[in-house]
Amino acid sequence: MQTILFLHSVGEIGGAERMSLVLIKHLPKDKFKCILACPHAGALIDAANELNIETIIAPLHQPSIASPIHSMQQINRWRHLLKTNKIDWLHTADPFCTRSILWASRLANVRVLCHFHFPFTKQVLGWIMRYQPKPTHAVFCSQELQVSTGVALAQIAPAVQQFVVHNGVDIEYFSSSCIPDNRVKRVGIVANLQARKGHVDFLNMAKIIIEKGYKVQFDIIGGDILETPRQPFLENLAVELAIRDCVNFHGQVDNVKMRVGQLDIYVCASHQEAFPVSILEAMALQKTIVSTDVNGIPEAIDDRKQGVLVAKQSPSALADAVMLLLDKPCLADKYALAARQKVESSFSLQAYIDKFCKIYNQ
């Protein structure tokens, strides 16, 4: 039996948090005990409690030579916590929380797996690793991310073992059981309200589609969890674009499956991504997908096979793709079926769990 502590920097639920919850829920219970830790209470702790998983709320501070006493106090607190709970693996969700815990992990003789869900520059990685012990393992959620970030990591910390594990999705839970209401077409985006997610482009896309005479409702699914609240800004923009009556802001939702199941077309407008789990869920739900052609997304979707890929920061390209698929429902259905088939063959939950089990059992 191995004990894994999953460590996150935030208490809300984004893509990285969702993938940790997948592991916590589905890792074999006879082989792994899972604990979840983050700095404060929130939806993430609530979700872990629903799974009857032990949780720890503890502060995370970046060590600094400018405050050596405070840094040493934190190191000792976390070293004691790791020792007391007999932690074998520390699975961190990003390099920043990794940096907070590296010295405590070294002193407690705990292996550290840093799970990369986002690209980082060599400069940032250099700051994170400076004067610190290094993680023992790094996992990247796409091949593109392993190239863009893993190469820099290898130059800074050559002993770190690197792996690529694409995100996985429960293809039985995320199945196409919800049929959209064909009276009004629905086009939606699922993402936290960060600027890089492209919600401004999505709204400008919606304006183009409406001005072309299409009767469409646009759904924005996701809330403010990582930045200064942006929903008021986006709502005001929808008013300025004269499309507010056609745009629904749902905020954070408990049942993403239901909301996405009601869509006719799923749109990813991101300027930067690694390998978004929301796209995999849309594929599993057999949705027609329009996405920007960025980072690891082409590893999930081949253009004009499982969906349509367009250049980033181009509302007109997004609009053209959506209107094409609205005009050609047979083509849309063809792409949606191919998306479901690809997620079944390449991105299943079981494949995801098996790959992590293999890493943990090294």
N, C-alpha and C positions, 0 to 999 in steps of 0.2 A: 504493500500500500504506500503510495506517494502522496504527499500533501502539497497542493499548489495554491499559492496566494496570488490572486488576480488583483493587480493594482492599477487604479485609474486616477486621473487628475481632477475629474469632475464627477458630480453626483447625478447628472442628468444622463439621458440615453441618446447617443448618436450611433453612427455606424460601428465604430470600434467597440463601444459598450455592448451593442447588440451581438457582436461576434463573440465577445467574452461570455455573455449569457448563454449563447448556443453551446460553447464548450462546457460551461459549468453544468448545464442541463443534461448534456448527452455523453460526456466522458463516462466510461464504465465505472460504476459506483464501487465495484469490488476491487478496483485497481487504483482509483484516485479519489482523494478527499479534496474538495474545493472550498476555498474561503475567498470572500471578496472584500477588498479594502478601498476606501476613497476618503477624501478629506472632510466631507460633510454629507448629511442626509439628503435624500432626494429620490427621484424616480428609480435610479439605479439600485439603491439599497432596497427600495420597496419591491422591485422585481426579484432581487435575490431572496428576500424574505418569503416571497410567494413560492419560491422553489425550495424553501426550507434549507437554505444555505447560510452558514455562519457568516456574519458580516462584522467588519471592523471599521469604525470611523476614527481616523487619526490624521493630524495635520501633516502636510507635506511642504517642506521649505527647501529652497535651493541652498546648498552649502556655499559659504562664502568666507574667504580669508579675512574679510572686513569684520565679520562677527564670529570669531572662532569659538567662543564659549557657547553661543546659541547653536552653532553647527554641531559641535560635539555632543550637546544635550540631545539633539534630534538623532544623531547617529546611535547614541546609546539607547534611546527609547526604541528605535526600530530594531536594533540588534537584539534587545531583550524580547521584543514582540516576536521576531522571527524564531528565536531560540525556544521561547515558551510554547509556541504553536507547532514546533518541530517541522518547519517549512523545508521542503526539499527543492521546490522550484518557485521562483518569483516571476510571474508572467506580467510584464508591464505593457501598458497600452500605448505609450509614446515615449520618446527619448527624454522628455523633460521630467516626467515622474521617475524614469530610470535614473537620471542624474541624482535625484533626491535620495535614492536608496542604495547607490552602489557601494559606498563604504560600509554601511551596515550589513549589506549582503556578504561582502568579503569577510568581515569579522565574524559573521554567523555561519560562514561556509555554505552559503546558499547559491545555487546556480540561478542565473538571471537570463531570461528570454525576453528580449525587447521586440515587441510586435509592431512593425511599421505599417501604418495605414495611410501615410502621407509622405510626400517627398521632403527631404531636408538637404540643404546645401552643405558642402564640405566645411564652410566657415562655421555654420551652426553646429555641425557635428563635432568640429574641433573644440568649440567652446564647451559643449556638453561633456566631452571626454577628457578635457584638460585637468590634470592633477587628480584624476579619478581612476579607480579600478575599472576594468572594462566588463561589459556583459559577456557571458559565455556563449550565448546564442542570439541570432537575429533572424526573424521571420518577416518576409515581405509578402504582401498580399497580391502582388502581380509581378510578372517578369520585368515589365518596364520599370517598376519601382526598384527592383533589385539592381537593375543596371544604373538608373539615375542616382540612387542613394547608396546602394550596396558597394559600388566601386569606390566611392569616397570613404565609406566606412572601412573598407579593407585597407586603405592607405593609412588610416588613423589607428585602426585596431585590427591588425592582420590575423590575430589569433581567434577572432570571433567566428564561430561557425555560422554560415549563412544558408537559409532555405527559402524557397518560394512555396507558399501554400495559398492558392486562390481561395477566396471566401466561398463558403458553401451554403446551400439553402435546403430547407426541409421541403422536398418536392411533393410530399404527400399532403402536408399542411397547406402549402401554397399551391393549390390546384385551381383550375379554372371553373370553380363551382358557381361563381357569381356572374350572371350575364348582364351586360350593360343595358340600360333602358334606352332603346333606340329612338325615343321621341325627341330627345335633345342629346346631341353628341357632347361628350365630356373629354376634355384634354387636361391632364394634370401633371404636376411636378411634386416629387417627394424629397424633401431635403430640409435640413436646418437652415434657418434664415441668415446664412453667412453670405457676404458679398460674392465670394468665389463660386457659389452655387448657381449664380446667373439668374436670379429672380427678376432683375431689371430687364434682362433680355427676354425672359419668358413673358413679361407684361407687354413689352413692345411687340413681341411676336403676336400676342393676343390681339393687340390693336390692329395689326396688319390683317389678320384673319377676319376680324369683325368688319373692317372697312371693305373687305372683298365680298361681303354679303353672307358669310357663313353664320348660321345660328348655332353657337357653341357656348357651353359653360366651361369655365376654366377653374380648376381646383388647385390651390396651393396648400399642400399637406406638410406640416412641419412648423416648429416654433423657434423661439429665441433661446438657445441654451449656451452659446459659446461667445457671443459678442454683445455689445450694447444693443438693446432691443431695436429691431429693424422693421417689425410689422407695421408700426404707425407710418414709417417712411414709405413702405411699399403700398399701403392702403392709400396714402395721399397721392402717390404716383398713379395708381389706378384711377383715382378721381381726375387727375390732371389729363390723363390719356382718354378720359370719357368712356371708360370701360368698366367702371366699378360695379355696375349692376350685373355684369357677366363673370365676375371673379369672386370665388368663395375662399375665404381664409379659414382653414380648419384648425390651425395651431397644432400642438402636439396631440396625437391621438393614440388611444390604447390599441385599436384594431386597425393596423395599417392594411392588413389583408382585405378587409371589407371596403375601405376607401379606394384602394387601387383596383379592386375587383369591379368597381362601378365605372372605371375609366374605359373609354374607347381607345385613347392613345396616351401613352406614358411618355413624358418628355424629361430628359436630363439636359439641362442647359449649362452645366458646370464649366468653369474656366480651367479648373484643376481638380483632378481626382486621382485616386490610386486604383481601386477596384470596387466600386460602390455596391454594397449588398442590396440596395434598393432596386438596382437594375436586375440583379439575379431574381429577386422576388417578382418583379414584373414579368420577367421571362417565364418563371415557373407558373405564373397566373395566366400565361398565354396572352399577354398584352402586346399590341403593336407599339413599337418603340422608336422614338426619334431621339438621338443623342448627339452631343458634341463629340468630336473625334479627338479625345485628349487622353494622355497617359495610358492606363491599363484598360480602358473601355474597349478598344478593338480586340483585346484578348477574349472578351465575352461576346461581342457582336461583330460579325463580318458585314461590312456595308452592302446593302441590297440583298442580304441573305437572311439575317435574323432581325433586321431593322434598317433604319436609314441613319447614317452618320454625316454630320455637317461640321463646318469650321466653327470654332468657338467665337463668342462675342459677335454673332451675326444673327440678329432677330429675323432678318429677311430670309436667311437660309433655313432657320427653324420653321418659319411660317410656310415656305415653299414645300418643305418636306411634309408638314402636317396636312396641308391642303391637298397634296398629291395622294396621301393615304385616305383622306376623307372622300376624295373623288373616286378612288379605286379600292373599294372595300374588299374585293377578291385578292388584290395584291397585299392589302393590310393583313388579311387572314392568313395568307401564305407565309408572310414574315413572322406572324405571331406563332404559328404552329412550329416553324423552324426554330424559333427561340425556345419554346418549350422542350423540343427534342434535344437541343444543345445543352440546356441546363441539366436535363436528365442524364446525359452521357458524360458531362465534363465537370459539373459543379454541384454534385449531390452532397448532402449533409454527411453521409457515411464516409465519403472520400475525404472530406475535411477533417472529421474526427480521427480517422485512421492515420492520417499524416501527422497529426499532432501527437497521437499515442506513440508513434514511432520515434518522434523527436524526444519526448519525455522519457522513453525507455532506453535511451542511449547509455 
